[in-house]
Amino acid sequence: MAKDDQTWIPEPTDLEWIESLAAPLPPALAAIEREAEPEGIPIVSRDAGRVLQVLVAGRRRVVEVGTAYGFSTLWMALGLPADGTIVTIDPDDARTDLARAWWRDAGIPDDRITVVNRKALEAFADDDPALAGPFDFVFIDALKPEYGRYLEALMSRLAPGALIAADNVLWSGRASGARPAEASDRNTEALRSFDAAVLGDPRFKATILPVGDGLLIASWGG
Ligand SMILES: C[S@@+](CC[C@H](N)C(=O)[O-])C[C@H]1O[C@@H](n2cnc3c(N)ncnc32)[C@H](O)[C@@H]1O
């Protein structure tokens, strides 16, 4: 049955209501939100974090491209089973050192999260041992023009049944054209191409959740 009002889309009140029903935010995640905002560190929205936490349930080996303060990393660590591990890549060690402290505050043992402080494409090209795989969950959230190449490099490192997620794929409405993009904005064009490539690729079952800035999710059969 179709919904009653075909014109309805969720409003801020709906999102606030969902958040009011959700489990309270763990203090370490609240601390990261507080610190990231004034520093202008871009992190996933809280609702996207909650989705990531649900999606990783039952997964064992996660790889993340783009750690920053470890907000998305921590959501995933809190959603994984106790033996689930994460490898997360970010060349900015000042950021990832802070992230480690928050992960510890949240009670995550160091050996469950490995940080690779390199540019992701260089680490993949060098076959960095930490990135050997197979991974059953991938989260992409670093340089927008490189999303397609991250996924390409990860394909040979995926376990059958792997799930892939990528943030910012709606790019505040600029990907679809709902909002205008600057002519010089390389990110919009890159994200449009990435979205079209993954959603049109018969190897994946994929869609975009209009959560936060747009969360692409794709399953890979192997
Ligand atoms: C959007 S932030 C990641 C936010 C994080 N996923 C979260 O939600 O908490 C993007 C991060 O990508 C990192 N980055 C920049 N260039 C990179 C590269 N070549 N490879 C991997 N990460 C890179 C930046 O240092 C930055 O911390």
The ligand as an SDF file (V2000), in Angstrom:
LIG
                    3D

 27 29  0  0  0  0  0  0  0  0999 V2000
   35.2660   13.4580    6.4920 C   0  0  0  0  0  0  0  0  0  0  0  0
   36.7190   13.1830    7.4170 S   0  0  0  0  0  0  0  0  0  0  0  0
   36.4110   11.5850    8.1000 C   0  0  0  0  0  0  0  0  0  0  0  0
   35.3540   11.6100    9.1550 C   0  0  0  0  0  0  0  0  0  0  0  0
   35.1270   10.3060    9.8650 C   0  0  0  0  0  0  0  0  0  0  0  0
   34.8240    9.2340    8.9380 N   0  0  0  0  0  0  0  0  0  0  0  0
   33.9790   10.4510   10.8310 C   0  0  0  0  0  0  0  0  0  0  0  0
   32.8260   10.4990   10.3930 O   0  0  0  0  0  0  0  0  0  0  0  0
   34.2220   10.5290   12.0460 O   0  0  0  0  0  0  0  0  0  0  0  0
   37.8660   12.8330    6.1630 C   0  0  0  0  0  0  0  0  0  0  0  0
   39.2420   12.4390    6.6370 C   0  0  0  0  0  0  0  0  0  0  0  0
   39.9410   11.9550    5.4870 O   0  0  0  0  0  0  0  0  0  0  0  0
   41.2940   12.2040    5.7060 C   0  0  0  0  0  0  0  0  0  0  0  0
   42.0460   12.1220    4.4390 N   0  0  0  0  0  0  0  0  0  0  0  0
   42.4830   13.1330    3.6600 C   0  0  0  0  0  0  0  0  0  0  0  0
   43.1550   12.6430    2.6150 N   0  0  0  0  0  0  0  0  0  0  0  0
   43.1450   11.2990    2.7400 C   0  0  0  0  0  0  0  0  0  0  0  0
   43.6820   10.2270    1.9680 C   0  0  0  0  0  0  0  0  0  0  0  0
   44.3660   10.4680    0.8430 N   0  0  0  0  0  0  0  0  0  0  0  0
   43.4880    8.9690    2.4030 N   0  0  0  0  0  0  0  0  0  0  0  0
   42.7840    8.7190    3.5390 C   0  0  0  0  0  0  0  0  0  0  0  0
   42.2380    9.6920    4.2980 N   0  0  0  0  0  0  0  0  0  0  0  0
   42.4260   10.9550    3.9040 C   0  0  0  0  0  0  0  0  0  0  0  0
   41.3300   13.5790    6.3360 C   0  0  0  0  0  0  0  0  0  0  0  0
   42.5540   13.7390    7.0620 O   0  0  0  0  0  0  0  0  0  0  0  0
   40.0780   13.5680    7.1980 C   0  0  0  0  0  0  0  0  0  0  0  0
   40.4010   13.3450    8.5600 O   0  0  0  0  0  0  0  0  0  0  0  0
  1  2  1  0
  2  3  1  0
  2 10  1  0
  3  4  1  0
  4  5  1  0
  5  6  1  0
  5  7  1  0
  7  8  2  0
  7  9  1  0
 10 11  1  0
 11 12  1  0
 11 26  1  0
 12 13  1  0
 13 14  1  0
 13 24  1  0
 14 15  1  0
 14 23  1  0
 15 16  2  0
 16 17  1  0
 17 18  1  0
 17 23  2  0
 18 19  1  0
 18 20  2  0
 20 21  1  0
 21 22  2  0
 22 23  1  0
 24 25  1  0
 24 26  1  0
 26 27  1  0
M  CHG  2   2   1   9  -1
M  END
$$$$
